[in-house]
Amino acid sequence: MQGTIKKLTDKNFGFIAQEGANDLFFHANNLDGVEFAQLREGDAVTFEIENTPKGNAAVNVKKA
C-alpha cells in the first residue's frame, strides 16, 4: 500500500493518509529501514495493514 505521512507526534507515533480510505495509525516500532526522526509530514511511504485490537494500523512502514 502507499500513502503519505499526515501527522507526526512527539510520542513516536503518527498517521498515514491513504487516498480513498481512512487514515492509519503507525508507531515508530513499525518502521522498516528509516528512523522516526527522519520522517516529515508529507513524505511518501509504503506499508502493510495489520488488524489490531484498536483497529487497522500500518506496519512495515518504509519511505517510498
mmCIF file of the N, C-alpha and C atoms, coordinates in Angstrom:
data_MODEL
# 
_entry.id   MODEL 
# 
loop_
_atom_site.group_PDB 
_atom_site.id 
_atom_site.type_symbol 
_atom_site.label_atom_id 
_atom_site.label_alt_id 
_atom_site.label_comp_id 
_atom_site.label_asym_id 
_atom_site.label_entity_id 
_atom_site.label_seq_id 
_atom_site.pdbx_PDB_ins_code 
_atom_site.Cartn_x 
_atom_site.Cartn_y 
_atom_site.Cartn_z 
_atom_site.occupancy 
_atom_site.B_iso_or_equiv 
_atom_site.pdbx_formal_charge 
_atom_site.auth_seq_id 
_atom_site.auth_comp_id 
_atom_site.auth_asym_id 
_atom_site.auth_atom_id 
_atom_site.pdbx_PDB_model_num 
ATOM 1   N N  . MET A 1 1  ? 0.841   -1.171 0.000  1.00 0.00 ? 1  MET A N  1 
ATOM 2   C CA . MET A 1 1  ? 0.000   0.000  0.000  1.00 0.00 ? 1  MET A CA 1 
ATOM 3   C C  . MET A 1 1  ? 0.894   1.244  0.000  1.00 0.00 ? 1  MET A C  1 
ATOM 4   N N  . GLN A 1 2  ? 0.316   2.352  -0.457 1.00 0.00 ? 2  GLN A N  1 
ATOM 5   C CA . GLN A 1 2  ? 1.056   3.608  -0.487 1.00 0.00 ? 2  GLN A CA 1 
ATOM 6   C C  . GLN A 1 2  ? 0.242   4.711  0.166  1.00 0.00 ? 2  GLN A C  1 
ATOM 7   N N  . GLY A 1 3  ? 0.928   5.678  0.745  1.00 0.00 ? 3  GLY A N  1 
ATOM 8   C CA . GLY A 1 3  ? 0.282   6.824  1.359  1.00 0.00 ? 3  GLY A CA 1 
ATOM 9   C C  . GLY A 1 3  ? 1.307   7.897  1.663  1.00 0.00 ? 3  GLY A C  1 
ATOM 10  N N  . THR A 1 4  ? 0.876   8.897  2.416  1.00 0.00 ? 4  THR A N  1 
ATOM 11  C CA . THR A 1 4  ? 1.774   9.973  2.821  1.00 0.00 ? 4  THR A CA 1 
ATOM 12  C C  . THR A 1 4  ? 1.633   10.204 4.321  1.00 0.00 ? 4  THR A C  1 
ATOM 13  N N  . ILE A 1 5  ? 2.726   10.648 4.927  1.00 0.00 ? 5  ILE A N  1 
ATOM 14  C CA . ILE A 1 5  ? 2.694   10.970 6.346  1.00 0.00 ? 5  ILE A CA 1 
ATOM 15  C C  . ILE A 1 5  ? 1.806   12.198 6.525  1.00 0.00 ? 5  ILE A C  1 
ATOM 16  N N  . LYS A 1 6  ? 0.739   12.040 7.289  1.00 0.00 ? 6  LYS A N  1 
ATOM 17  C CA . LYS A 1 6  ? -0.194  13.149 7.509  1.00 0.00 ? 6  LYS A CA 1 
ATOM 18  C C  . LYS A 1 6  ? 0.153   13.917 8.774  1.00 0.00 ? 6  LYS A C  1 
ATOM 19  N N  . LYS A 1 7  ? 0.473   13.192 9.844  1.00 0.00 ? 7  LYS A N  1 
ATOM 20  C CA . LYS A 1 7  ? 0.733   13.832 11.136 1.00 0.00 ? 7  LYS A CA 1 
ATOM 21  C C  . LYS A 1 7  ? 1.750   13.012 11.908 1.00 0.00 ? 7  LYS A C  1 
ATOM 22  N N  . LEU A 1 8  ? 2.713   13.704 12.510 1.00 0.00 ? 8  LEU A N  1 
ATOM 23  C CA . LEU A 1 8  ? 3.695   13.082 13.396 1.00 0.00 ? 8  LEU A CA 1 
ATOM 24  C C  . LEU A 1 8  ? 3.543   13.698 14.780 1.00 0.00 ? 8  LEU A C  1 
ATOM 25  N N  . THR A 1 9  ? 3.757   12.901 15.813 1.00 0.00 ? 9  THR A N  1 
ATOM 26  C CA . THR A 1 9  ? 3.673   13.405 17.181 1.00 0.00 ? 9  THR A CA 1 
ATOM 27  C C  . THR A 1 9  ? 5.037   13.316 17.850 1.00 0.00 ? 9  THR A C  1 
ATOM 28  N N  . ASP A 1 10 ? 5.155   13.911 19.007 1.00 0.00 ? 10 ASP A N  1 
ATOM 29  C CA . ASP A 1 10 ? 6.403   13.821 19.764 1.00 0.00 ? 10 ASP A CA 1 
ATOM 30  C C  . ASP A 1 10 ? 6.429   12.572 20.644 1.00 0.00 ? 10 ASP A C  1 
ATOM 31  N N  . LYS A 1 11 ? 5.460   11.689 20.466 1.00 0.00 ? 11 LYS A N  1 
ATOM 32  C CA . LYS A 1 11 ? 5.370   10.447 21.249 1.00 0.00 ? 11 LYS A CA 1 
ATOM 33  C C  . LYS A 1 11 ? 5.712   9.217  20.407 1.00 0.00 ? 11 LYS A C  1 
ATOM 34  N N  . ASN A 1 12 ? 6.419   9.419  19.281 1.00 0.00 ? 12 ASN A N  1 
ATOM 35  C CA . ASN A 1 12 ? 6.877   8.335  18.397 1.00 0.00 ? 12 ASN A CA 1 
ATOM 36  C C  . ASN A 1 12 ? 5.752   7.584  17.697 1.00 0.00 ? 12 ASN A C  1 
ATOM 37  N N  . PHE A 1 13 ? 4.683   8.270  17.382 1.00 0.00 ? 13 PHE A N  1 
ATOM 38  C CA . PHE A 1 13 ? 3.675   7.677  16.510 1.00 0.00 ? 13 PHE A CA 1 
ATOM 39  C C  . PHE A 1 13 ? 3.128   8.759  15.592 1.00 0.00 ? 13 PHE A C  1 
ATOM 40  N N  . GLY A 1 14 ? 2.386   8.319  14.594 1.00 0.00 ? 14 GLY A N  1 
ATOM 41  C CA . GLY A 1 14 ? 1.823   9.258  13.637 1.00 0.00 ? 14 GLY A CA 1 
ATOM 42  C C  . GLY A 1 14 ? 0.696   8.612  12.863 1.00 0.00 ? 14 GLY A C  1 
ATOM 43  N N  . PHE A 1 15 ? 0.291   9.314  11.800 1.00 0.00 ? 15 PHE A N  1 
ATOM 44  C CA . PHE A 1 15 ? -0.815  8.857  10.981 1.00 0.00 ? 15 PHE A CA 1 
ATOM 45  C C  . PHE A 1 15 ? -0.445  8.985  9.516  1.00 0.00 ? 15 PHE A C  1 
ATOM 46  N N  . ILE A 1 16 ? -0.894  8.009  8.736  1.00 0.00 ? 16 ILE A N  1 
ATOM 47  C CA . ILE A 1 16 ? -0.645  7.962  7.301  1.00 0.00 ? 16 ILE A CA 1 
ATOM 48  C C  . ILE A 1 16 ? -1.970  8.180  6.585  1.00 0.00 ? 16 ILE A C  1 
ATOM 49  N N  . ALA A 1 17 ? -1.985  9.097  5.621  1.00 0.00 ? 17 ALA A N  1 
ATOM 50  C CA . ALA A 1 17 ? -3.172  9.339  4.805  1.00 0.00 ? 17 ALA A CA 1 
ATOM 51  C C  . ALA A 1 17 ? -3.115  8.418  3.591  1.00 0.00 ? 17 ALA A C  1 
ATOM 52  N N  . GLN A 1 18 ? -4.252  7.793  3.304  1.00 0.00 ? 18 GLN A N  1 
ATOM 53  C CA . GLN A 1 18 ? -4.383  6.947  2.116  1.00 0.00 ? 18 GLN A CA 1 
ATOM 54  C C  . GLN A 1 18 ? -5.468  7.545  1.235  1.00 0.00 ? 18 GLN A C  1 
ATOM 55  N N  . GLU A 1 19 ? -5.279  7.504  -0.051 1.00 0.00 ? 19 GLU A N  1 
ATOM 56  C CA . GLU A 1 19 ? -6.292  8.017  -0.956 1.00 0.00 ? 19 GLU A CA 1 
ATOM 57  C C  . GLU A 1 19 ? -7.534  7.128  -0.905 1.00 0.00 ? 19 GLU A C  1 
ATOM 58  N N  . GLY A 1 20 ? -8.679  7.724  -0.654 1.00 0.00 ? 20 GLY A N  1 
ATOM 59  C CA . GLY A 1 20 ? -9.937  6.997  -0.658 1.00 0.00 ? 20 GLY A CA 1 
ATOM 60  C C  . GLY A 1 20 ? -10.170 6.085  0.531  1.00 0.00 ? 20 GLY A C  1 
ATOM 61  N N  . ALA A 1 21 ? -9.389  6.248  1.601  1.00 0.00 ? 21 ALA A N  1 
ATOM 62  C CA . ALA A 1 21 ? -9.552  5.386  2.786  1.00 0.00 ? 21 ALA A CA 1 
ATOM 63  C C  . ALA A 1 21 ? -9.243  6.196  4.043  1.00 0.00 ? 21 ALA A C  1 
ATOM 64  N N  . ASN A 1 22 ? -9.570  5.628  5.185  1.00 0.00 ? 22 ASN A N  1 
ATOM 65  C CA . ASN A 1 22 ? -9.293  6.279  6.460  1.00 0.00 ? 22 ASN A CA 1 
ATOM 66  C C  . ASN A 1 22 ? -7.798  6.366  6.722  1.00 0.00 ? 22 ASN A C  1 
ATOM 67  N N  . ASP A 1 23 ? -7.403  7.361  7.520  1.00 0.00 ? 23 ASP A N  1 
ATOM 68  C CA . ASP A 1 23 ? -6.010  7.479  7.945  1.00 0.00 ? 23 ASP A CA 1 
ATOM 69  C C  . ASP A 1 23 ? -5.650  6.282  8.812  1.00 0.00 ? 23 ASP A C  1 
ATOM 70  N N  . LEU A 1 24 ? -4.373  5.898  8.766  1.00 0.00 ? 24 LEU A N  1 
ATOM 71  C CA . LEU A 1 24 ? -3.888  4.757  9.534  1.00 0.00 ? 24 LEU A CA 1 
ATOM 72  C C  . LEU A 1 24 ? -2.878  5.208  10.584 1.00 0.00 ? 24 LEU A C  1 
ATOM 73  N N  . PHE A 1 25 ? -3.004  4.668  11.770 1.00 0.00 ? 25 PHE A N  1 
ATOM 74  C CA . PHE A 1 25 ? -2.052  4.865  12.855 1.00 0.00 ? 25 PHE A CA 1 
ATOM 75  C C  . PHE A 1 25 ? -0.789  4.061  12.555 1.00 0.00 ? 25 PHE A C  1 
ATOM 76  N N  . PHE A 1 26 ? 0.371   4.594  12.940 1.00 0.00 ? 26 PHE A N  1 
ATOM 77  C CA . PHE A 1 26 ? 1.602   3.794  12.948 1.00 0.00 ? 26 PHE A CA 1 
ATOM 78  C C  . PHE A 1 26 ? 2.455   4.221  14.129 1.00 0.00 ? 26 PHE A C  1 
ATOM 79  N N  . HIS A 1 27 ? 3.271   3.299  14.612 1.00 0.00 ? 27 HIS A N  1 
ATOM 80  C CA . HIS A 1 27 ? 4.189   3.560  15.725 1.00 0.00 ? 27 HIS A CA 1 
ATOM 81  C C  . HIS A 1 27 ? 5.618   3.421  15.206 1.00 0.00 ? 27 HIS A C  1 
ATOM 82  N N  . ALA A 1 28 ? 6.544   4.107  15.845 1.00 0.00 ? 28 ALA A N  1 
ATOM 83  C CA . ALA A 1 28 ? 7.953   4.041  15.443 1.00 0.00 ? 28 ALA A CA 1 
ATOM 84  C C  . ALA A 1 28 ? 8.464   2.607  15.402 1.00 0.00 ? 28 ALA A C  1 
ATOM 85  N N  . ASN A 1 29 ? 7.928   1.724  16.242 1.00 0.00 ? 29 ASN A N  1 
ATOM 86  C CA . ASN A 1 29 ? 8.350   0.314  16.237 1.00 0.00 ? 29 ASN A CA 1 
ATOM 87  C C  . ASN A 1 29 ? 7.996   -0.390 14.936 1.00 0.00 ? 29 ASN A C  1 
ATOM 88  N N  . ASN A 1 30 ? 7.101   0.190  14.143 1.00 0.00 ? 30 ASN A N  1 
ATOM 89  C CA . ASN A 1 30 ? 6.665   -0.432 12.902 1.00 0.00 ? 30 ASN A CA 1 
ATOM 90  C C  . ASN A 1 30 ? 7.352   0.135  11.665 1.00 0.00 ? 30 ASN A C  1 
ATOM 91  N N  . LEU A 1 31 ? 8.445   0.881  11.864 1.00 0.00 ? 31 LEU A N  1 
ATOM 92  C CA . LEU A 1 31 ? 9.208   1.416  10.745 1.00 0.00 ? 31 LEU A CA 1 
ATOM 93  C C  . LEU A 1 31 ? 10.225  0.383  10.267 1.00 0.00 ? 31 LEU A C  1 
ATOM 94  N N  . ASP A 1 32 ? 10.517  0.428  8.975  1.00 0.00 ? 32 ASP A N  1 
ATOM 95  C CA . ASP A 1 32 ? 11.467  -0.510 8.378  1.00 0.00 ? 32 ASP A CA 1 
ATOM 96  C C  . ASP A 1 32 ? 12.465  0.271  7.531  1.00 0.00 ? 32 ASP A C  1 
ATOM 97  N N  . GLY A 1 33 ? 13.709  0.342  7.975  1.00 0.00 ? 33 GLY A N  1 
ATOM 98  C CA . GLY A 1 33 ? 14.761  1.000  7.200  1.00 0.00 ? 33 GLY A CA 1 
ATOM 99  C C  . GLY A 1 33 ? 14.790  2.513  7.317  1.00 0.00 ? 33 GLY A C  1 
ATOM 100 N N  . VAL A 1 34 ? 14.035  3.066  8.244  1.00 0.00 ? 34 VAL A N  1 
ATOM 101 C CA . VAL A 1 34 ? 14.017  4.512  8.462  1.00 0.00 ? 34 VAL A CA 1 
ATOM 102 C C  . VAL A 1 34 ? 13.785  4.771  9.952  1.00 0.00 ? 34 VAL A C  1 
ATOM 103 N N  . GLU A 1 35 ? 14.411  5.812  10.461 1.00 0.00 ? 35 GLU A N  1 
ATOM 104 C CA . GLU A 1 35 ? 14.212  6.218  11.853 1.00 0.00 ? 35 GLU A CA 1 
ATOM 105 C C  . GLU A 1 35 ? 13.055  7.211  11.918 1.00 0.00 ? 35 GLU A C  1 
ATOM 106 N N  . PHE A 1 36 ? 12.334  7.205  13.023 1.00 0.00 ? 36 PHE A N  1 
ATOM 107 C CA . PHE A 1 36 ? 11.194  8.112  13.190 1.00 0.00 ? 36 PHE A CA 1 
ATOM 108 C C  . PHE A 1 36 ? 11.607  9.572  12.964 1.00 0.00 ? 36 PHE A C  1 
ATOM 109 N N  . ALA A 1 37 ? 12.778  9.958  13.472 1.00 0.00 ? 37 ALA A N  1 
ATOM 110 C CA . ALA A 1 37 ? 13.249  11.339 13.355 1.00 0.00 ? 37 ALA A CA 1 
ATOM 111 C C  . ALA A 1 37 ? 13.517  11.748 11.907 1.00 0.00 ? 37 ALA A C  1 
ATOM 112 N N  . GLN A 1 38 ? 13.673  10.791 10.999 1.00 0.00 ? 38 GLN A N  1 
ATOM 113 C CA . GLN A 1 38 ? 13.924  11.091 9.589  1.00 0.00 ? 38 GLN A CA 1 
ATOM 114 C C  . GLN A 1 38 ? 12.638  11.368 8.809  1.00 0.00 ? 38 GLN A C  1 
ATOM 115 N N  . LEU A 1 39 ? 11.492  11.064 9.382  1.00 0.00 ? 39 LEU A N  1 
ATOM 116 C CA . LEU A 1 39 ? 10.220  11.268 8.692  1.00 0.00 ? 39 LEU A CA 1 
ATOM 117 C C  . LEU A 1 39 ? 9.751   12.713 8.819  1.00 0.00 ? 39 LEU A C  1 
ATOM 118 N N  . ARG A 1 40 ? 9.091   13.193 7.772  1.00 0.00 ? 40 ARG A N  1 
ATOM 119 C CA . ARG A 1 40 ? 8.494   14.526 7.757  1.00 0.00 ? 40 ARG A CA 1 
ATOM 120 C C  . ARG A 1 40 ? 7.066   14.403 7.246  1.00 0.00 ? 40 ARG A C  1 
ATOM 121 N N  . GLU A 1 41 ? 6.194   15.251 7.733  1.00 0.00 ? 41 GLU A N  1 
ATOM 122 C CA . GLU A 1 41 ? 4.828   15.274 7.223  1.00 0.00 ? 41 GLU A CA 1 
ATOM 123 C C  . GLU A 1 41 ? 4.877   15.551 5.727  1.00 0.00 ? 41 GLU A C  1 
ATOM 124 N N  . GLY A 1 42 ? 4.120   14.776 4.960  1.00 0.00 ? 42 GLY A N  1 
ATOM 125 C CA . GLY A 1 42 ? 4.111   14.886 3.509  1.00 0.00 ? 42 GLY A CA 1 
ATOM 126 C C  . GLY A 1 42 ? 4.985   13.857 2.811  1.00 0.00 ? 42 GLY A C  1 
ATOM 127 N N  . ASP A 1 43 ? 5.856   13.159 3.549  1.00 0.00 ? 43 ASP A N  1 
ATOM 128 C CA . ASP A 1 43 ? 6.702   12.125 2.948  1.00 0.00 ? 43 ASP A CA 1 
ATOM 129 C C  . ASP A 1 43 ? 5.842   10.991 2.403  1.00 0.00 ? 43 ASP A C  1 
ATOM 130 N N  . ALA A 1 44 ? 6.207   10.493 1.231  1.00 0.00 ? 44 ALA A N  1 
ATOM 131 C CA . ALA A 1 44 ? 5.546   9.316  0.664  1.00 0.00 ? 44 ALA A CA 1 
ATOM 132 C C  . ALA A 1 44 ? 6.102   8.068  1.332  1.00 0.00 ? 44 ALA A C  1 
ATOM 133 N N  . VAL A 1 45 ? 5.214   7.130  1.662  1.00 0.00 ? 45 VAL A N  1 
ATOM 134 C CA . VAL A 1 45 ? 5.614   5.891  2.315  1.00 0.00 ? 45 VAL A CA 1 
ATOM 135 C C  . VAL A 1 45 ? 4.869   4.706  1.718  1.00 0.00 ? 45 VAL A C  1 
ATOM 136 N N  . THR A 1 46 ? 5.447   3.536  1.911  1.00 0.00 ? 46 THR A N  1 
ATOM 137 C CA . THR A 1 46 ? 4.759   2.283  1.608  1.00 0.00 ? 46 THR A CA 1 
ATOM 138 C C  . THR A 1 46 ? 4.594   1.545  2.925  1.00 0.00 ? 46 THR A C  1 
ATOM 139 N N  . PHE A 1 47 ? 3.600   0.671  2.989  1.00 0.00 ? 47 PHE A N  1 
ATOM 140 C CA . PHE A 1 47 ? 3.304   -0.007 4.246  1.00 0.00 ? 47 PHE A CA 1 
ATOM 141 C C  . PHE A 1 47 ? 2.382   -1.186 3.992  1.00 0.00 ? 47 PHE A C  1 
ATOM 142 N N  . GLU A 1 48 ? 2.209   -1.992 5.026  1.00 0.00 ? 48 GLU A N  1 
ATOM 143 C CA . GLU A 1 48 ? 1.220   -3.063 5.045  1.00 0.00 ? 48 GLU A CA 1 
ATOM 144 C C  . GLU A 1 48 ? 0.214   -2.724 6.133  1.00 0.00 ? 48 GLU A C  1 
ATOM 145 N N  . ILE A 1 49 ? -0.981  -3.290 6.029  1.00 0.00 ? 49 ILE A N  1 
ATOM 146 C CA . ILE A 1 49 ? -2.023  -3.035 7.020  1.00 0.00 ? 49 ILE A CA 1 
ATOM 147 C C  . ILE A 1 49 ? -2.189  -4.263 7.898  1.00 0.00 ? 49 ILE A C  1 
ATOM 148 N N  . GLU A 1 50 ? -2.220  -4.017 9.206  1.00 0.00 ? 50 GLU A N  1 
ATOM 149 C CA . GLU A 1 50 ? -2.432  -5.093 10.173 1.00 0.00 ? 50 GLU A CA 1 
ATOM 150 C C  . GLU A 1 50 ? -3.663  -4.768 11.013 1.00 0.00 ? 50 GLU A C  1 
ATOM 151 N N  . ASN A 1 51 ? -4.501  -5.764 11.222 1.00 0.00 ? 51 ASN A N  1 
ATOM 152 C CA . ASN A 1 51 ? -5.680  -5.578 12.055 1.00 0.00 ? 51 ASN A CA 1 
ATOM 153 C C  . ASN A 1 51 ? -5.262  -5.761 13.511 1.00 0.00 ? 51 ASN A C  1 
ATOM 154 N N  . THR A 1 52 ? -5.476  -4.728 14.331 1.00 0.00 ? 52 THR A N  1 
ATOM 155 C CA . THR A 1 52 ? -5.111  -4.772 15.746 1.00 0.00 ? 52 THR A CA 1 
ATOM 156 C C  . THR A 1 52 ? -6.384  -4.658 16.587 1.00 0.00 ? 52 THR A C  1 
ATOM 157 N N  . PRO A 1 53 ? -6.299  -4.893 17.891 1.00 0.00 ? 53 PRO A N  1 
ATOM 158 C CA . PRO A 1 53 ? -7.484  -4.748 18.747 1.00 0.00 ? 53 PRO A CA 1 
ATOM 159 C C  . PRO A 1 53 ? -8.092  -3.339 18.694 1.00 0.00 ? 53 PRO A C  1 
ATOM 160 N N  . LYS A 1 54 ? -7.288  -2.333 18.350 1.00 0.00 ? 54 LYS A N  1 
ATOM 161 C CA . LYS A 1 54 ? -7.785  -0.956 18.276 1.00 0.00 ? 54 LYS A CA 1 
ATOM 162 C C  . LYS A 1 54 ? -8.152  -0.551 16.853 1.00 0.00 ? 54 LYS A C  1 
ATOM 163 N N  . GLY A 1 55 ? -8.123  -1.487 15.905 1.00 0.00 ? 55 GLY A N  1 
ATOM 164 C CA . GLY A 1 55 ? -8.427  -1.176 14.508 1.00 0.00 ? 55 GLY A CA 1 
ATOM 165 C C  . GLY A 1 55 ? -7.219  -1.403 13.627 1.00 0.00 ? 55 GLY A C  1 
ATOM 166 N N  . ASN A 1 56 ? -7.333  -1.025 12.375 1.00 0.00 ? 56 ASN A N  1 
ATOM 167 C CA . ASN A 1 56 ? -6.234  -1.210 11.441 1.00 0.00 ? 56 ASN A CA 1 
ATOM 168 C C  . ASN A 1 56 ? -5.083  -0.253 11.750 1.00 0.00 ? 56 ASN A C  1 
ATOM 169 N N  . ALA A 1 57 ? -3.855  -0.738 11.533 1.00 0.00 ? 57 ALA A N  1 
ATOM 170 C CA . ALA A 1 57 ? -2.653  0.062  11.740 1.00 0.00 ? 57 ALA A CA 1 
ATOM 171 C C  . ALA A 1 57 ? -1.667  -0.257 10.622 1.00 0.00 ? 57 ALA A C  1 
ATOM 172 N N  . ALA A 1 58 ? -0.791  0.692  10.341 1.00 0.00 ? 58 ALA A N  1 
ATOM 173 C CA . ALA A 1 58 ? 0.246   0.483  9.331  1.00 0.00 ? 58 ALA A CA 1 
ATOM 174 C C  . ALA A 1 58 ? 1.466   -0.157 9.983  1.00 0.00 ? 58 ALA A C  1 
ATOM 175 N N  . VAL A 1 59 ? 2.018   -1.163 9.313  1.00 0.00 ? 59 VAL A N  1 
ATOM 176 C CA . VAL A 1 59 ? 3.239   -1.836 9.761  1.00 0.00 ? 59 VAL A CA 1 
ATOM 177 C C  . VAL A 1 59 ? 4.203   -1.921 8.591  1.00 0.00 ? 59 VAL A C  1 
ATOM 178 N N  . ASN A 1 60 ? 5.459   -2.236 8.870  1.00 0.00 ? 60 ASN A N  1 
ATOM 179 C CA . ASN A 1 60 ? 6.495   -2.299 7.832  1.00 0.00 ? 60 ASN A CA 1 
ATOM 180 C C  . ASN A 1 60 ? 6.509   -1.016 7.003  1.00 0.00 ? 60 ASN A C  1 
ATOM 181 N N  . VAL A 1 61 ? 6.454   0.112  7.692  1.00 0.00 ? 61 VAL A N  1 
ATOM 182 C CA . VAL A 1 61 ? 6.409   1.416  7.024  1.00 0.00 ? 61 VAL A CA 1 
ATOM 183 C C  . VAL A 1 61 ? 7.806   1.769  6.524  1.00 0.00 ? 61 VAL A C  1 
ATOM 184 N N  . LYS A 1 62 ? 7.888   2.102  5.222  1.00 0.00 ? 62 LYS A N  1 
ATOM 185 C CA . LYS A 1 62 ? 9.150   2.459  4.574  1.00 0.00 ? 62 LYS A CA 1 
ATOM 186 C C  . LYS A 1 62 ? 8.959   3.737  3.785  1.00 0.00 ? 62 LYS A C  1 
ATOM 187 N N  . LYS A 1 63 ? 10.012  4.547  3.676  1.00 0.00 ? 63 LYS A N  1 
ATOM 188 C CA . LYS A 1 63 ? 9.948   5.724  2.794  1.00 0.00 ? 63 LYS A CA 1 
ATOM 189 C C  . LYS A 1 63 ? 9.888   5.225  1.355  1.00 0.00 ? 63 LYS A C  1 
ATOM 190 N N  . ALA A 1 64 ? 9.047   5.855  0.567  1.00 0.00 ? 64 ALA A N  1 
ATOM 191 C CA . ALA A 1 64 ? 8.901   5.454  -0.840 1.00 0.00 ? 64 ALA A CA 1 
ATOM 192 C C  . ALA A 1 64 ? 9.954   6.108  -1.698 1.00 0.00 ? 64 ALA A C  1 
# 
